[in-house]
Amino acid sequence: MTIASQALRALTKDLWYTVTVVVLLSAGMAAACSMFSILEACFLRDLAVREAGQLVSIRTIVSGEVEKQIDSAFASYIVAHSKTLAGVVMTGRATLQVDHSGRLEQASVEEVSPNYHAMLGVNPQLGRLLQPGSDSGPPEAVLSGRYWARRFRSDPGIVNTAVIVDGKQYVIVGVADQRFVGLDPGIPVDLTIVDREKRNHLVRAMARLAGTATIRAAAAELQVLFHRWLVAEGYGEARVKELGVVIAPASAGLAETLGGNKLEVEILLLAAISILLIAVGDCAFLAGARFTKRRDEFAIRRALGASRRHLSALVLLENGALALVSSIIALFLTGILHQQLLALLIGQRIAEVLPFEVTSLLMAFGVTACVVSACLMATVGGLPLLWDSGRLARTTEADGKYGDSLISA
């Protein structure tokens, strides 16, 4: 009889124990994996753009406080003079009234520079996207993939139709890739239009590092450019000392959007991991109680020549099978809990644009939880008995005392 068949027989023989452990482990793993999936989606997952790791966010410092926006005139100055940045996009967000075919609706509209989609490397799902030069000719608009599906029911005939945004008419030229919901997934964009007014105002500026340029080199260059621009704009020396500029990695856009909520999410993740550890601890206690009842069986196996290595493999295989089944069940539960918890903690709108995905990070977390659970249960609940069984095998007449038990074992 193989070790695998012995382990399966032992688990099916004690069905209540098997079911109890699977339920406890599944619940603990599902809680931990659900919270990890939210943390990964919000703070670790890169934006759906080309080479997201090269994106940086440009911010200004005012009296020691970091502001997320910069003056659009300085952004234009960067475009003209920077050597370390391959491109800069300027964005501004507003909730405006959108009218299409007489149907009015409030929508999240992003006003951007014409190079927005080209610099980010976003692909179209339908039609085309904004291109450099889109600020000339008829005003153009691009729908997000999710807004297209929700508002226009994925109608392919939407391209080249007119839409009224805040009283101005735009031509819909295309639909963006459904995975791309803007640079702030926490505030999903519905409609993207080109900012044509060319006025000086505060904008959010995102840039892409040029070639092998580093963030440190780009930051040093921006400090010099910012000082030159302030002097050229006539800022006094005292005011120049109060202002500064910094850049930061911007591959995971939602991390910046959530801001203060990040701590709460991390605390909940630690709480979920604690729940997992409690569940594993309970299962280890049950395993210990169960293996205590199996002392006779282990003693018989040792007396009949089974090695500690053989029994160790049996114990690990039993617990590994329980952990594996629990992990598979937990993965399905995570898909359900992810959306529910995300909507509860952060908002239904964000839950819609950050669906559950089985990513490599989530799989790594789940596999780690599975292995740790199996090893901890085996260590606490089974391996000590291997030494005890050896002592029993040496100090008792196994053939006489355990002869009847051998049949059931």
LINDA-V606190 format. One record per backbone hydrogen bond with DSSP energy under -0.5 kcal/mol. CO is the residue of the C=O (numbers start at 1). NH is the residue of the N-H. If there is no record, write none. Layout:
<<CO	NH> <CO	NH>>
This chain:
<<2	6> <3	7> <4	8> <5	9> <6	10> <7	11> <8	12> <9	13> <10	14> <12	15> <13	15> <14	18> <15	19> <16	20> <17	21> <18	22> <19	23> <20	24> <21	25> <22	26> <23	27> <24	28> <25	29> <26	30> <27	31> <28	32> <29	33> <30	34> <31	35> <32	36> <33	37> <34	38> <35	39> <36	40> <37	41> <38	42> <39	43> <39	44> <40	44> <40	45> <47	49> <49	52> <51	54> <52	55> <54	209> <55	250> <56	207> <57	248> <58	205> <59	246> <60	62> <60	67> <61	63> <61	244> <62	65> <65	62> <65	67> <67	60> <69	60> <70	203> <71	74> <71	75> <72	76> <73	77> <74	78> <75	79> <76	80> <77	81> <78	82> <84	210> <87	208> <89	206> <90	113> <91	204> <92	111> <94	96> <94	109> <96	107> <97	166> <98	105> <99	164> <100	103> <102	104> <103	100> <105	98> <107	96> <107	109> <108	190> <108	191> <109	94> <109	111> <110	112> <110	193> <111	92> <112	195> <113	116> <115	119> <116	120> <117	121> <117	122> <120	50> <123	177> <126	175> <131	134> <133	136> <139	171> <140	194> <141	173> <141	174> <142	192> <143	176> <144	148> <145	149> <146	150> <147	151> <147	152> <148	152> <148	154> <149	153> <152	155> <154	156> <155	158> <156	159> <158	161> <161	172> <163	165> <163	170> <164	99> <164	166> <165	168> <168	165> <170	163> <170	172> <171	141> <171	173> <172	160> <173	128> <174	143> <175	125> <175	126> <177	145> <177	180> <179	181> <181	189> <182	181> <184	187> <185	188> <190	144> <191	110> <192	142> <193	112> <194	196> <199	201> <201	72> <203	70> <204	91> <205	58> <206	89> <207	56> <208	86> <208	87> <210	213> <214	218> <215	219> <216	220> <217	221> <218	222> <219	223> <220	224> <221	225> <222	226> <223	227> <224	228> <225	229> <226	230> <227	231> <228	232> <229	233> <230	235> <231	234> <236	240> <237	241> <238	242> <239	242> <239	243> <240	243> <242	63> <242	64> <244	61> <246	59> <248	57> <251	47> <251	253> <252	255> <252	256> <253	256> <253	257> <254	258> <255	259> <258	261> <259	262> <260	263> <260	264> <261	265> <262	266> <263	267> <264	268> <265	269> <266	270> <267	271> <268	272> <269	273> <270	274> <271	275> <272	276> <273	277> <274	278> <275	279> <276	280> <277	281> <278	282> <279	283> <280	284> <281	285> <282	286> <283	287> <284	288> <285	289> <286	290> <287	291> <288	292> <289	293> <290	294> <292	295> <294	298> <295	299> <296	300> <297	301> <298	302> <299	303> <300	304> <301	306> <302	305> <307	311> <308	312> <309	313> <310	314> <311	315> <312	316> <313	317> <314	318> <315	319> <316	320> <317	321> <318	322> <319	323> <320	324> <321	325> <322	326> <323	327> <324	328> <325	329> <326	330> <327	331> <328	332> <329	333> <330	334> <331	335> <332	336> <333	337> <334	338> <335	339> <336	340> <337	341> <338	342> <339	343> <340	344> <341	345> <342	346> <342	347> <347	351> <348	352> <349	353> <350	353> <350	354> <357	359> <359	363> <360	364> <361	365> <362	366> <363	367> <364	368> <365	369> <366	370> <367	371> <368	372> <369	373> <370	374> <371	375> <372	376> <373	377> <374	378> <375	379> <376	380> <377	381> <378	382> <378	383> <379	384> <382	385> <382	386> <383	386> <383	387> <384	387> <384	388> <385	389> <386	390> <387	391> <388	392> <389	393> <390	394> <391	395> <392	396> <396	398> <397	400> <397	401> <398	402> <402	406> <403	407> <404	407> <404	408> <405	409>>
